Amino acid sequence: MSEDLPAVRHDSEAGRFELDLEAGTAFVDYELEDGVMDLRSTWVPPPHRNRGIGERVVLAALEHARAHGYRVIPTCPFVSGVIERNPGYRDLVEEP
């Protein structure tokens, strides 16, 4: 990605990782319970799609999970795809 973007921020009260962009805010929503982060949905404003921004936000959430010893549930299909493309995060996935 060639864009110079601000850092992804974590809003723990809202349960989101966010990245402010010109056309709006990209985010991944999550719920945290008993050390398990359910990554529920991802959204990127349409003008910013297909630039790796969604993946950047999801990777920030996965790094946060790893740093805090959380397991993850990739409810959002986009999150599942990011994990498949980045197999180093597969160990975080909570098995059903």
Backbone as CSV, one residue per row, in Angstrom:
resi,resn,N_x,N_y,N_z,CA_x,CA_y,CA_z,C_x,C_y,C_z
1,MET,0.844,-1.159,0.000,0.000,0.000,0.000,0.893,1.227,0.000
2,SER,0.641,2.135,-0.904,1.514,3.289,-1.043,1.013,4.504,-0.275
3,GLU,-0.209,4.444,0.247,-0.744,5.596,0.964,-0.041,5.780,2.299
4,ASP,0.164,7.044,2.658,0.704,7.368,3.966,-0.486,7.559,4.904
5,LEU,-0.773,6.537,5.718,-1.960,6.536,6.555,-1.604,6.694,8.019
6,PRO,-2.551,7.240,8.801,-2.326,7.294,10.245,-2.355,5.886,10.836
7,ALA,-1.962,5.789,12.084,-1.963,4.494,12.768,-3.397,4.047,13.049
8,VAL,-3.567,2.741,13.096,-4.847,2.165,13.508,-4.966,2.400,15.012
9,ARG,-6.133,2.844,15.448,-6.335,3.062,16.880,-7.352,2.055,17.418
10,HIS,-7.223,1.774,18.695,-8.110,0.832,19.369,-9.064,1.619,20.253
11,ASP,-10.355,1.478,20.005,-11.382,2.083,20.847,-12.025,0.945,21.629
12,SER,-11.494,0.674,22.818,-11.968,-0.472,23.588,-13.406,-0.285,24.068
13,GLU,-13.830,0.948,24.306,-15.216,1.175,24.733,-16.202,0.822,23.628
14,ALA,-15.862,1.145,22.393,-16.734,0.828,21.260,-16.506,-0.590,20.749
15,GLY,-15.412,-1.228,21.166,-15.086,-2.559,20.653,-14.721,-2.511,19.179
16,ARG,-13.816,-1.578,18.846,-13.427,-1.402,17.440,-11.961,-1.040,17.313
17,PHE,-11.387,-1.449,16.194,-10.099,-0.948,15.734,-10.447,-0.075,14.547
18,GLU,-9.913,1.150,14.505,-10.342,2.140,13.534,-9.159,2.806,12.833
19,LEU,-9.426,3.236,11.612,-8.458,3.992,10.836,-9.228,5.083,10.096
20,ASP,-8.955,6.341,10.452,-9.646,7.463,9.812,-9.074,7.714,8.423
21,LEU,-9.979,7.858,7.474,-9.621,8.100,6.076,-10.385,9.309,5.566
22,GLU,-10.005,9.788,4.421,-10.657,10.952,3.839,-12.163,10.745,3.674
23,ALA,-12.582,9.569,3.270,-13.994,9.303,2.990,-14.738,8.670,4.166
24,GLY,-14.115,8.567,5.321,-14.778,7.961,6.473,-13.803,7.123,7.277
25,THR,-14.333,6.280,8.133,-13.506,5.470,9.021,-13.608,4.000,8.657
26,ALA,-12.457,3.376,8.444,-12.393,1.927,8.258,-12.334,1.309,9.649
27,PHE,-12.968,0.144,9.823,-12.955,-0.462,11.151,-13.193,-1.965,11.105
28,VAL,-12.833,-2.589,12.206,-13.238,-3.960,12.495,-13.858,-3.920,13.886
29,ASP,-15.093,-4.433,13.995,-15.806,-4.515,15.268,-15.526,-5.849,15.925
30,TYR,-15.507,-5.841,17.249,-15.311,-7.093,17.963,-16.083,-7.095,19.275
31,GLU,-16.288,-8.289,19.796,-16.779,-8.484,21.156,-15.736,-9.324,21.863
32,LEU,-15.462,-8.962,23.106,-14.469,-9.682,23.907,-15.166,-10.303,25.105
33,GLU,-14.987,-11.615,25.250,-15.569,-12.313,26.391,-14.670,-13.485,26.762
34,ASP,-14.304,-13.542,28.027,-13.497,-14.643,28.552,-12.219,-14.885,27.745
35,GLY,-11.543,-13.798,27.355,-10.283,-13.921,26.639,-10.412,-14.324,25.182
36,VAL,-11.628,-14.206,24.634,-11.855,-14.541,23.222,-12.434,-13.314,22.520
37,MET,-11.736,-12.869,21.462,-12.204,-11.753,20.638,-12.957,-12.305,19.441
38,ASP,-14.239,-11.983,19.368,-15.059,-12.353,18.210,-14.984,-11.178,17.241
39,LEU,-14.217,-11.333,16.169,-14.064,-10.286,15.151,-15.258,-10.395,14.218
40,ARG,-16.228,-9.509,14.426,-17.562,-9.663,13.861,-17.779,-9.037,12.487
41,SER,-17.233,-7.857,12.258,-17.456,-7.212,10.962,-16.339,-6.235,10.643
42,THR,-16.103,-6.078,9.358,-15.075,-5.170,8.850,-15.729,-4.258,7.823
43,TRP,-15.341,-2.983,7.820,-15.883,-2.054,6.844,-14.812,-1.057,6.445
44,VAL,-14.753,-0.789,5.143,-13.850,0.229,4.583,-14.696,1.107,3.671
45,PRO,-14.579,2.438,3.783,-15.339,3.313,2.882,-15.044,2.952,1.420
46,PRO,-16.080,2.915,0.576,-15.911,2.468,-0.812,-14.747,3.083,-1.584
47,PRO,-14.473,4.396,-1.481,-13.364,4.930,-2.270,-11.988,4.389,-1.860
48,HIS,-11.910,3.749,-0.695,-10.627,3.274,-0.175,-10.480,1.751,-0.246
49,ARG,-11.433,1.089,-0.844,-11.386,-0.368,-0.903,-10.338,-0.855,-1.898
50,ASN,-9.925,-2.104,-1.714,-8.941,-2.768,-2.581,-7.572,-2.093,-2.545
51,ARG,-7.225,-1.538,-1.399,-5.915,-0.903,-1.207,-5.176,-1.491,-0.015
52,GLY,-5.718,-2.553,0.581,-5.063,-3.178,1.723,-5.411,-2.548,3.065
53,ILE,-6.340,-1.609,3.069,-6.683,-0.902,4.299,-7.430,-1.811,5.267
54,GLY,-8.401,-2.564,4.756,-9.133,-3.491,5.618,-8.196,-4.498,6.253
55,GLU,-7.268,-5.017,5.466,-6.308,-5.976,6.001,-5.440,-5.328,7.077
56,ARG,-5.050,-4.100,6.858,-4.222,-3.398,7.850,-4.953,-3.285,9.197
57,VAL,-6.248,-2.962,9.154,-7.029,-2.825,10.381,-7.191,-4.190,11.063
58,VAL,-7.476,-5.222,10.278,-7.628,-6.564,10.845,-6.309,-7.037,11.456
59,LEU,-5.195,-6.800,10.785,-3.897,-7.211,11.331,-3.605,-6.509,12.655
60,ALA,-4.023,-5.256,12.789,-3.846,-4.556,14.066,-4.656,-5.237,15.164
61,ALA,-5.865,-5.669,14.841,-6.696,-6.383,15.820,-6.055,-7.717,16.191
62,LEU,-5.524,-8.427,15.209,-4.879,-9.710,15.479,-3.618,-9.530,16.316
63,GLU,-2.857,-8.492,16.052,-1.665,-8.210,16.854,-2.050,-7.880,18.299
64,HIS,-3.135,-7.159,18.462,-3.629,-6.843,19.800,-4.025,-8.133,20.526
65,ALA,-4.723,-8.997,19.828,-5.131,-10.280,20.426,-3.898,-11.066,20.873
66,ARG,-2.902,-11.139,20.019,-1.681,-11.882,20.356,-0.978,-11.267,21.576
67,ALA,-0.868,-9.951,21.585,-0.167,-9.263,22.669,-0.859,-9.461,24.020
68,HIS,-2.173,-9.683,23.986,-2.932,-9.838,25.228,-3.294,-11.294,25.526
69,GLY,-2.811,-12.214,24.709,-3.079,-13.624,24.951,-4.508,-14.042,24.661
70,TYR,-5.201,-13.285,23.795,-6.578,-13.615,23.441,-6.621,-14.620,22.300
71,ARG,-7.666,-15.400,22.270,-7.998,-16.238,21.121,-8.946,-15.406,20.251
72,VAL,-9.128,-15.770,18.986,-10.036,-15.026,18.121,-11.025,-15.970,17.437
73,ILE,-12.205,-15.428,17.206,-13.218,-16.092,16.387,-13.410,-15.196,15.170
74,PRO,-13.057,-15.670,13.979,-13.191,-14.844,12.767,-14.601,-14.944,12.176
75,THR,-15.586,-14.366,12.876,-16.967,-14.400,12.391,-17.083,-13.703,11.040
76,CYS,-16.382,-12.596,10.883,-16.401,-11.848,9.621,-15.627,-12.624,8.558
77,PRO,-16.241,-12.876,7.406,-15.540,-13.606,6.338,-14.257,-12.913,5.874
78,PHE,-14.236,-11.581,5.901,-13.021,-10.870,5.501,-11.884,-11.191,6.462
79,VAL,-12.180,-11.251,7.758,-11.169,-11.595,8.759,-10.636,-12.994,8.491
80,SER,-11.519,-13.929,8.181,-11.082,-15.296,7.846,-10.112,-15.284,6.678
81,GLY,-10.412,-14.468,5.670,-9.529,-14.365,4.514,-8.168,-13.796,4.863
82,VAL,-8.143,-12.795,5.744,-6.866,-12.214,6.175,-6.035,-13.272,6.886
83,ILE,-6.668,-14.059,7.737,-5.941,-15.108,8.456,-5.425,-16.165,7.483
84,GLU,-6.206,-16.509,6.480,-5.749,-17.485,5.481,-4.539,-16.960,4.706
85,ARG,-4.524,-15.656,4.401,-3.399,-15.062,3.667,-2.190,-14.812,4.558
86,ASN,-2.400,-14.836,5.858,-1.337,-14.578,6.836,-1.330,-15.720,7.852
87,PRO,-0.846,-16.889,7.465,-0.972,-18.087,8.305,-0.294,-17.993,9.666
88,GLY,0.541,-17.020,9.879,1.158,-16.843,11.186,0.156,-16.493,12.276
89,TYR,-1.068,-16.171,11.889,-2.113,-15.848,12.864,-3.080,-17.009,13.110
90,ARG,-2.933,-18.097,12.390,-3.865,-19.223,12.548,-3.877,-19.785,13.960
91,ASP,-2.756,-19.666,14.657,-2.697,-20.200,16.029,-3.590,-19.436,16.989
92,LEU,-4.072,-18.260,16.605,-4.955,-17.478,17.465,-6.408,-17.932,17.388
93,VAL,-6.747,-18.663,16.334,-8.152,-19.001,16.077,-8.656,-20.008,17.104
94,GLU,-9.781,-19.639,17.713,-10.460,-20.483,18.686,-11.183,-21.601,17.923
95,GLU,-10.878,-22.805,18.270,-11.543,-23.949,17.630,-12.943,-24.124,18.217
96,PRO,-13.915,-24.482,17.379,-15.292,-24.654,17.873,-15.419,-25.808,18.842
